[in-house]
Amino acid sequence: MPVDLFAMRSLLFLPASNPRAIARAREAGADLVILDLEDAVKTGDKSLARQAAVDAAATVWPMPLAIRVNAVGTAWHGDDISAVAASGADLAVLPSARNGGEVEAVARRVGRPVIAMIESAAAVLAAPSIAQAASALMLGANDLSNDLRLPKSGDRLALRTALQSVILAARAGGIAVFDGVFNALDDEEGLLAECRESRGFGFDGKSLIHPKQIDACHRAFAPSEEDITRAERLVAAATGGAERFEGQMVETMHVEAARRLLKRVAR
């Protein structure tokens, strides 16, 4: 069945060359697992990782499964694309997307939805075109920080304009959009704060680099019980058009937002 990318809060990356990480990921509870053939895999292990990803995708997973290929133009890209196309993976993740035509070609060759990663200044400017060809966008904050020559990788204040541009491109294209990783593995409060900020910006979810980051991510992206019950009341009370609801003026767009929230929590 098609994957509802708008429902994905946690997107867990793990190196496809690490069988222990793959085994742990099955039980970790992420909304989406991404077997990585790119940055997390040493050059000498690329072929091993590719076969391991195909083997893993041939088994049953409790969540959707994606494979991140190496970027267009690299020595491994063609073999990665062929492997994904023949695999049981639900999705492909394309790093360093440069334009819509490139993403469209990859999607056609793998025969499944593509999450395109925005990892350069040029990609931020091309995000509207990329969003027209992709099924979702994902921010690659570390690589983007490097391309922008920021003194601190992942500086949220410095990246704010880029974040907003990527979100706008995704929303204009009608697709989901995911924030980049949080690098500190032992800073749960920092992770929770950044996840809450991500949700506040308008991201649908966040990419993660360790299973222990999943719980904080889910807590941050989950609406409160008060939000849920208010949405239920609004949907039940709505009669169409502008009207008064619990002391506020609401319109159709507010009702639609409430329905989206309830759909996300399956209520």
C-alpha positions in Angstrom: 0.0 0.0 0.0 1.2 3.6 -0.6 3.0 5.2 2.3 1.3 8.2 3.8 4.3 10.4 4.2 2.3 13.1 6.0 2.0 10.6 8.8 5.7 10.1 9.2 7.1 11.8 12.4 10.4 9.9 12.8 12.6 8.9 9.9 15.5 6.7 11.3 18.7 6.5 9.3 21.0 3.5 9.8 24.0 2.2 7.8 22.9 -0.7 5.7 26.4 -2.3 6.3 25.6 -2.8 10.0 23.4 -5.9 10.6 23.1 -5.2 14.3 21.7 -1.7 13.6 19.2 -3.3 11.1 18.0 -5.8 13.7 17.6 -3.1 16.3 15.7 -0.8 13.9 13.0 -3.4 13.4 11.9 -3.1 17.1 12.7 0.6 17.6 9.3 2.0 16.6 10.3 4.6 14.1 7.6 5.6 11.6 10.1 5.0 8.7 13.4 3.3 8.6 16.0 4.4 6.0 18.8 2.0 5.1 21.7 4.2 4.1 24.1 3.4 1.3 25.6 6.9 1.3 27.4 8.9 4.0 27.1 6.2 6.7 28.9 3.6 4.6 32.6 3.4 4.0 33.8 3.4 0.4 35.0 -0.2 0.6 31.7 -1.4 2.1 29.4 0.0 -0.6 28.7 -3.2 -2.4 28.2 -5.1 0.9 25.8 -2.5 2.1 23.8 -2.5 -1.1 23.3 -6.3 -1.0 22.5 -6.1 2.8 19.8 -3.4 2.0 18.2 -5.6 -0.7 18.2 -8.6 1.6 16.7 -6.6 4.5 14.0 -5.2 2.2 13.1 -8.7 1.1 11.8 -9.4 4.6 8.7 -8.2 6.4 9.1 -4.9 8.4 6.6 -3.4 10.9 7.1 0.0 9.3 7.7 1.3 5.8 11.3 0.9 4.6 13.4 3.2 2.4 16.8 3.0 0.9 19.0 6.0 0.5 21.1 5.7 -2.6 24.4 7.5 -3.4 24.0 10.8 -5.2 23.7 11.2 -9.0 27.2 11.3 -10.6 28.9 9.1 -8.0 30.5 5.8 -8.9 27.8 3.8 -7.0 24.7 5.6 -8.1 23.7 3.4 -11.1 24.1 0.1 -9.2 22.2 1.6 -6.2 19.3 2.6 -8.5 19.2 -0.9 -10.1 19.2 -2.5 -6.6 16.4 -0.4 -5.3 14.3 -1.0 -8.4 14.6 -4.7 -7.9 14.1 -4.6 -4.1 11.1 -4.7 -1.8 11.8 -1.2 -0.4 8.8 1.1 -0.2 10.7 4.3 -1.0 14.0 5.7 -2.2 15.8 8.6 -0.7 18.0 10.7 -3.1 20.7 12.8 -1.4 22.0 16.1 -2.9 19.1 16.5 -5.2 19.9 19.3 -7.7 16.8 19.8 -9.8 13.4 18.4 -10.6 14.5 16.6 -13.8 17.1 14.7 -11.9 14.5 13.6 -9.2 12.0 12.7 -11.9 14.5 10.5 -13.7 15.4 8.7 -10.4 11.7 8.1 -9.5 11.1 6.7 -13.0 14.0 4.3 -12.8 13.4 3.0 -9.2 9.6 2.8 -9.8 8.6 4.1 -6.4 8.2 7.4 -4.5 11.4 9.4 -3.9 12.2 11.6 -0.9 14.6 14.3 -2.2 17.2 15.7 0.1 17.9 19.5 0.0 21.6 19.8 0.9 23.0 22.8 -1.0 22.3 26.5 -1.6 21.5 25.6 -5.2 19.0 23.0 -4.1 17.2 25.5 -1.8 16.8 27.8 -4.8 15.6 24.8 -7.0 13.3 23.4 -4.2 10.1 24.4 -6.0 11.2 22.4 -9.1 12.4 19.5 -7.0 9.1 19.4 -5.0 7.2 19.0 -8.3 9.0 15.7 -9.0 9.5 14.3 -5.4 7.1 12.7 -3.1 8.6 14.5 -0.1 11.5 16.9 0.7 14.1 16.4 3.5 16.5 19.0 4.7 20.1 17.9 4.9 21.2 20.4 7.5 24.8 19.3 7.9 25.7 19.4 4.2 23.7 22.6 3.7 25.5 24.3 6.6 28.8 23.3 5.0 27.7 24.6 1.6 26.7 27.9 3.1 30.0 28.0 5.0 28.3 28.5 8.3 30.8 28.5 11.3 28.5 26.1 13.2 26.9 23.1 11.5 23.1 23.1 11.8 22.9 26.7 13.2 19.1 27.0 13.2 19.1 30.8 13.2 21.4 31.0 10.2 19.4 28.3 8.4 16.0 29.8 9.1 15.6 31.3 5.6 16.5 28.0 4.0 14.2 26.1 6.3 11.3 28.3 5.4 12.1 28.1 1.7 12.1 24.3 1.7 8.9 24.2 3.7 7.2 26.6 1.3 8.3 24.6 -1.7 6.9 21.4 -0.2 3.6 23.0 0.7 3.2 24.6 -2.7 3.9 21.2 -4.2 1.4 19.4 -1.9 4.0 17.1 -0.4 5.4 16.3 3.0 8.6 17.9 4.3 11.1 16.6 7.0 13.7 18.4 9.1 17.3 17.4 9.2 19.1 15.4 11.9 20.0 16.5 15.4 23.7 15.6 15.9 24.0 15.4 19.7 23.2 11.9 20.8 23.1 12.5 24.5 21.2 15.8 24.6 17.5 14.7 24.9 16.3 18.1 26.0 18.1 19.8 23.1 16.6 17.2 20.7 13.1 17.7 22.2 13.4 21.5 21.8 14.6 21.2 18.2 11.8 18.8 17.4 9.2 21.1 18.9 10.7 24.0 16.9 10.6 21.8 13.7 6.9 21.2 14.3 6.4 24.9 14.9 8.1 25.7 11.6 5.7 23.4 9.8 7.8 20.3 9.2 5.8 17.0 9.2 8.6 15.0 10.9 12.3 14.8 11.5 15.2 12.5 10.4 17.1 10.8 13.2 20.4 9.1 13.6 19.8 6.8 16.6 16.9 4.8 17.9 17.0 6.5 21.3 16.0 9.8 19.6 12.6 8.3 18.5 10.6 8.8 21.7 11.5 12.5 22.1 10.6 13.1 18.4 7.2 11.4 18.8 6.4 13.4 21.9 7.3 16.7 20.2 5.3 16.0 17.0 2.3 14.6 18.8 -0.6 17.0 19.4 -1.7 17.4 23.0 -4.9 15.7 24.3 -6.4 19.2 24.5 -5.5 19.8 20.9 -7.2 16.6 19.9 -10.4 17.0 21.9 -10.8 20.6 20.6 -10.3 19.4 17.0 -13.1 16.8 17.7 -15.4 19.5 19.0 -14.7 21.8 16.1 -15.4 19.1 13.5 -18.6 18.1 15.2 -19.8 21.7 15.5 -18.9 23.0 12.1 -21.7 23.8 9.8 -19.8 25.5 6.9 -18.4 29.0 6.3 -17.4 31.5 8.9 -18.9 30.9 12.3 -18.2 31.4 16.0 -16.7 28.5 17.9 -15.7 28.7 21.6 -15.2 32.4 21.5 -13.3 32.5 18.2 -14.2 33.1 14.6 -13.4 30.0 12.5 -13.6 29.2 8.8 -13.4 26.2 6.6 -9.6 26.2 6.7 -9.7 25.8 10.5 -12.0 22.8 10.1 -9.8 21.2 7.5 -6.8 21.7 9.8 -8.7 20.0 12.6 -9.5 17.0 10.3 -5.8 16.7 9.4 -4.9 16.6 13.0 -7.5 13.9 13.8 -6.4 11.9 10.7 -2.8 12.0 11.9 -3.7 10.5 15.3 -6.2 8.2 13.7 -9.2 9.6 15.5 
